[in-house]
Amino acid sequence: MLNARYDARSSPAFTRADALTFDPRAGMGQSLIGHELTHVVQQRK
């Protein structure tokens, strides 16, 4: 994981700058990745 302090119980995923951190074992799959990538794009603006 990108952040050693990340706790999968508190959030299934998060973004910081261009980094997307998530538990690949989470059952949310592609929709979770798409949602978080939207935040990456928003943070670049």
DATA-V614963 format. One record per backbone hydrogen bond with DSSP energy under -1.0 kcal/mol. CO is the residue of the C=O (numbers start at 0). NH is the residue of the N-H. E is the energy in kcal/mol with one decimal. If there is no record, write none. Layout:
CO|NH|E + CO|NH|E
This chain:
2|5|-1.9 + 6|9|-1.9 + 6|10|-1.1 + 11|22|-1.2 + 13|20|-2.9 + 15|18|-2.5 + 18|15|-2.2 + 20|13|-2.4 + 22|25|-2.3 + 28|32|-1.6 + 29|33|-2.6 + 30|34|-2.2 + 31|35|-2.3 + 32|36|-2.5 + 33|37|-1.5 + 34|38|-1.1 + 35|39|-1.6 + 36|40|-2.1 + 37|41|-2.3 + 38|42|-2.3 + 39|43|-1.1
